[in-house]
C-alpha cells in the first residue's frame, strides 16, 4: 500500500500558498508542490474539473481538499490526519 499523495498547486506570488506549505511541513505531511504561476492551461483544467479557481489548490489522492483556509481547519480538527491514515481509494 502506498502513502496518500498530497499535491498542492501554487503560484509564486501567493502568500496563502507559502503559509499552506509551511503548515504541511510543520505537520510532517509529505507533499508535492506544483507551481502553476504561468501555466494557464493547468489553472483552467483545475477550475473546470473542481470549480476551485484560486491557489493554493490542495489535493489528497486526486481529490480536492480545498485551499489554505480548508487546510487550516482540517489540521485543527485532526481530519487531515484521519484522511492520511485511511487507505487510499481503490
C-alpha positions as CSV (number, residue, x, y, z in Angstrom):
1,X,0.0,0.0,0.0
2,X,1.4,3.4,-0.9
3,X,1.1,6.5,1.2
4,X,-1.5,9.0,0.3
5,X,-0.3,11.7,-2.1
6,X,-0.8,15.4,-1.2
7,X,-0.3,17.7,-4.2
8,X,-0.5,21.5,-3.8
9,X,-0.8,23.7,-6.8
10,X,0.7,27.1,-6.1
11,X,1.8,30.5,-7.6
12,X,5.0,32.3,-6.6
13,X,3.2,35.5,-5.6
14,X,0.7,33.7,-3.3
15,X,1.2,34.3,0.5
16,X,-1.5,31.7,1.3
17,X,0.5,29.2,-0.7
18,X,3.6,29.8,1.3
19,X,1.6,29.5,4.6
20,X,-0.1,26.3,3.4
21,X,3.2,24.8,2.5
22,X,4.6,25.8,5.9
23,X,1.6,24.2,7.7
24,X,2.1,20.9,5.8
25,X,5.8,21.0,6.6
26,X,5.1,21.7,10.3
27,X,2.6,18.8,10.4
28,X,5.1,16.5,8.8
29,X,2.9,15.9,5.8
30,X,4.8,14.8,2.7
31,X,3.6,16.8,-0.3
32,X,4.4,17.7,-3.8
33,X,4.3,21.3,-4.9
34,X,3.4,22.2,-8.5
35,X,4.0,25.9,-9.4
36,X,1.3,26.9,-11.9
37,X,2.1,30.7,-11.8
38,X,2.2,30.8,-15.6
39,X,0.6,27.5,-16.5
40,X,-2.8,28.9,-17.5
41,X,-3.9,25.6,-19.2
42,X,-3.4,23.8,-15.9
43,X,-5.2,26.5,-14.0
44,X,-8.1,26.2,-16.4
45,X,-8.1,22.4,-16.0
46,X,-8.3,22.6,-12.2
47,X,-11.1,25.2,-12.3
48,X,-13.0,23.2,-14.9
49,X,-12.7,19.9,-13.1
50,X,-13.2,21.1,-9.5
51,X,-14.7,24.6,-9.6
52,X,-11.7,25.8,-7.4
53,X,-10.3,28.9,-9.1
54,X,-7.7,30.0,-6.6
55,X,-4.3,28.9,-5.3
56,X,-3.4,27.0,-3.3
57,X,-5.4,24.1,-4.6
58,X,-4.6,21.2,-2.3
59,X,-5.4,17.6,-3.4
60,X,-5.2,14.3,-1.5
61,X,-5.1,11.2,-3.7
62,X,-6.5,13.3,-6.6
63,X,-9.5,14.7,-4.5
64,X,-9.6,18.4,-3.9
65,X,-9.4,19.2,-0.3
66,X,-9.5,23.0,-0.9
67,X,-7.3,25.9,-0.2
68,X,-5.4,27.4,2.7
69,X,-8.4,28.0,5.0
70,X,-9.7,24.5,4.5
71,X,-6.2,23.1,5.2
72,X,-6.1,25.1,8.5
73,X,-9.5,23.6,9.5
74,X,-8.5,20.1,8.5
75,X,-5.4,20.3,10.6
76,X,-7.1,21.9,13.5
77,X,-9.8,19.2,13.7
78,X,-7.5,16.3,13.0
79,X,-9.4,15.4,9.9
80,X,-6.4,15.6,7.7
81,X,-4.5,13.1,9.9
82,X,-7.6,10.8,9.7
83,X,-7.7,11.0,5.9
84,X,-4.0,10.4,5.6
85,X,-4.3,7.3,7.8
86,X,-7.2,5.9,5.7
87,X,-6.3,3.5,2.9
88,X,-6.2,5.3,-0.5
89,X,-9.2,4.8,-2.7
90,X,-9.1,1.8,-5.0
